[in-house]
Amino acid sequence: MQAPTAEALMRSRYSAFVLDKLPYLLATWHPSTRPESLAPNPPDLKWLGLEIKAAATQDASHATVEFVARSRQAGRASRMHETSRFVLEGGQWFYVDGDLG
């Protein structure tokens, strides 16, 4: 099932990061910016949550999602704050890239 919106794709990609579903992450990454491979999560990394700060549609095929993902590794908490860019192609949303904030 395809994600109906860029925000839905963002949420599913977060879940895939948590569960180390690397093939899904690569499949939902736009080919123009997709890395060749991804490393699995370190064994001591624990994802703690995702907060969507904003989601905006620029036009029928472009959207952004601002989020904060929290994690803990080796007893140290961290957060990733990013505004991600998404594109809709062939009826499927893809993650393109993002700006860390």
Contacts in CASP RR format, 6 or more apart in sequence:
PFRMAT RR
TARGET T0000
AUTHOR 0000-0000-0000
METHOD contacts of the structure
MODEL  1
MQAPTAEALMRSRYSAFVLDKLPYLLATWHPSTRPESLAPNPPDLKWLGL
EIKAAATQDASHATVEFVARSRQAGRASRMHETSRFVLEGGQWFYVDGDL
G
2 91 0 8 1.000
2 92 0 8 1.000
2 93 0 8 1.000
3 9 0 8 1.000
3 12 0 8 1.000
3 28 0 8 1.000
3 92 0 8 1.000
3 93 0 8 1.000
5 55 0 8 1.000
5 63 0 8 1.000
5 93 0 8 1.000
6 55 0 8 1.000
6 57 0 8 1.000
6 63 0 8 1.000
6 64 0 8 1.000
6 65 0 8 1.000
6 84 0 8 1.000
6 86 0 8 1.000
6 88 0 8 1.000
6 93 0 8 1.000
7 52 0 8 1.000
7 55 0 8 1.000
7 63 0 8 1.000
7 65 0 8 1.000
8 93 0 8 1.000
9 28 0 8 1.000
9 86 0 8 1.000
9 93 0 8 1.000
9 94 0 8 1.000
9 95 0 8 1.000
10 52 0 8 1.000
10 55 0 8 1.000
10 65 0 8 1.000
10 67 0 8 1.000
10 84 0 8 1.000
10 86 0 8 1.000
10 95 0 8 1.000
11 50 0 8 1.000
11 52 0 8 1.000
12 24 0 8 1.000
12 28 0 8 1.000
13 24 0 8 1.000
13 25 0 8 1.000
13 28 0 8 1.000
13 95 0 8 1.000
14 47 0 8 1.000
14 49 0 8 1.000
14 50 0 8 1.000
14 67 0 8 1.000
14 69 0 8 1.000
15 21 0 8 1.000
16 22 0 8 1.000
16 24 0 8 1.000
16 25 0 8 1.000
16 28 0 8 1.000
17 25 0 8 1.000
17 41 0 8 1.000
17 47 0 8 1.000
17 69 0 8 1.000
18 47 0 8 1.000
20 40 0 8 1.000
20 41 0 8 1.000
22 37 0 8 1.000
22 38 0 8 1.000
22 40 0 8 1.000
25 38 0 8 1.000
26 34 0 8 1.000
26 35 0 8 1.000
26 37 0 8 1.000
26 38 0 8 1.000
28 93 0 8 1.000
28 94 0 8 1.000
28 95 0 8 1.000
29 35 0 8 1.000
29 94 0 8 1.000
29 95 0 8 1.000
30 87 0 8 1.000
30 89 0 8 1.000
30 94 0 8 1.000
30 95 0 8 1.000
30 96 0 8 1.000
31 94 0 8 1.000
32 96 0 8 1.000
33 96 0 8 1.000
33 97 0 8 1.000
41 47 0 8 1.000
42 73 0 8 1.000
44 73 0 8 1.000
44 74 0 8 1.000
45 71 0 8 1.000
45 72 0 8 1.000
45 73 0 8 1.000
46 71 0 8 1.000
46 72 0 8 1.000
46 73 0 8 1.000
47 69 0 8 1.000
47 70 0 8 1.000
47 71 0 8 1.000
48 70 0 8 1.000
48 71 0 8 1.000
48 72 0 8 1.000
48 77 0 8 1.000
49 69 0 8 1.000
49 70 0 8 1.000
49 71 0 8 1.000
50 67 0 8 1.000
50 68 0 8 1.000
50 69 0 8 1.000
50 70 0 8 1.000
51 67 0 8 1.000
51 68 0 8 1.000
51 69 0 8 1.000
51 70 0 8 1.000
52 65 0 8 1.000
52 66 0 8 1.000
52 67 0 8 1.000
53 66 0 8 1.000
53 67 0 8 1.000
53 68 0 8 1.000
54 64 0 8 1.000
54 65 0 8 1.000
54 66 0 8 1.000
54 83 0 8 1.000
55 63 0 8 1.000
55 64 0 8 1.000
55 65 0 8 1.000
55 66 0 8 1.000
56 63 0 8 1.000
56 64 0 8 1.000
56 65 0 8 1.000
57 63 0 8 1.000
58 64 0 8 1.000
60 88 0 8 1.000
61 87 0 8 1.000
61 88 0 8 1.000
61 89 0 8 1.000
62 85 0 8 1.000
62 86 0 8 1.000
62 87 0 8 1.000
62 88 0 8 1.000
63 85 0 8 1.000
63 86 0 8 1.000
63 88 0 8 1.000
63 93 0 8 1.000
64 83 0 8 1.000
64 84 0 8 1.000
64 85 0 8 1.000
64 86 0 8 1.000
65 83 0 8 1.000
65 84 0 8 1.000
65 86 0 8 1.000
66 81 0 8 1.000
66 82 0 8 1.000
66 83 0 8 1.000
66 84 0 8 1.000
67 81 0 8 1.000
67 82 0 8 1.000
67 84 0 8 1.000
68 79 0 8 1.000
68 80 0 8 1.000
68 81 0 8 1.000
69 79 0 8 1.000
69 80 0 8 1.000
69 82 0 8 1.000
70 77 0 8 1.000
70 78 0 8 1.000
70 79 0 8 1.000
70 80 0 8 1.000
71 77 0 8 1.000
71 78 0 8 1.000
71 79 0 8 1.000
71 80 0 8 1.000
72 78 0 8 1.000
80 100 0 8 1.000
81 100 0 8 1.000
81 101 0 8 1.000
82 98 0 8 1.000
82 99 0 8 1.000
82 100 0 8 1.000
82 101 0 8 1.000
83 98 0 8 1.000
83 99 0 8 1.000
83 101 0 8 1.000
84 95 0 8 1.000
84 96 0 8 1.000
84 97 0 8 1.000
84 98 0 8 1.000
85 95 0 8 1.000
85 96 0 8 1.000
85 97 0 8 1.000
85 98 0 8 1.000
86 93 0 8 1.000
86 94 0 8 1.000
86 95 0 8 1.000
86 96 0 8 1.000
87 93 0 8 1.000
87 94 0 8 1.000
87 96 0 8 1.000
88 94 0 8 1.000
END
